[in-house]
């Protein structure tokens, strides 16, 4: 465990150590935020009880049909994040390495295909107590860091600079909350909506890798970056019963340079070239 923590700290400190080495390196500090969603499937939760039969005018009657997780429809997992970043730029500010600190929240909703499902709320001896539910909302909170490599296709001084990026985001689970929306609203009021155990915990360490393209706007400061992640690939799963196929997302960041030269340049740098 100590070796793993040391490895991640080394990755975080490498760009800032590079700045101290001098040369034509530039450091830009900023904030970022983004939104991603993943398409996939839900697996049956351990605590969803398939009681009785389920009838739908568009389907046959199944004695073991699970109305909460139909196998023939796609489901979605959403995430959003905010953080602080530092980007080291080099080779005439054409190449950049970004890292920082990031908070990530993954949101997964189990929606029944029918009217309701049965949730195994508690077991006392041989008796099983179930609740009639409509949906389960799971929110998982991670603290981690990004590690991104950027290539800018034009030199500094242009109002709009196109770039390619290979990015990744890594996070450690710090909290999880699960909310059961019951079929009977009076039961919601009694329980307070939240349940402690959904039968399976999300992965404690997750990551995502995303190729991206985007645009860096404004000339010198502040710099505004808008990039699009397509596609995005998940490593481990930040939800208890969701299994992804593929994802996509968008990110917005604002940066300020730390070098005095960027603030001293009041006029354009001549005719821009590629």
HELIX and SHEET records of a PDB file:
HELIX    1   1 UNK A    2  UNK A   20  1                                  19    
HELIX    2   2 UNK A  185  UNK A  191  1                                   7    
HELIX    3   3 UNK A  260  UNK A  264  1                                   5    
SHEET    1   A11 UNK A  48  UNK A  49  0                                        
SHEET    2   A11 UNK A 117  UNK A 124 -1                                        
SHEET    3   A11 UNK A 127  UNK A 152 -1                                        
SHEET    4   A11 UNK A  95  UNK A 111 -1                                        
SHEET    5   A11 UNK A  75  UNK A  90 -1                                        
SHEET    6   A11 UNK A  26  UNK A  42 -1                                        
SHEET    7   A11 UNK A 242  UNK A 257 -1                                        
SHEET    8   A11 UNK A 223  UNK A 235 -1                                        
SHEET    9   A11 UNK A 205  UNK A 217 -1                                        
SHEET   10   A11 UNK A 160  UNK A 182 -1                                        
SHEET   11   A11 UNK A 194  UNK A 195 -1                                        
END                                                                             
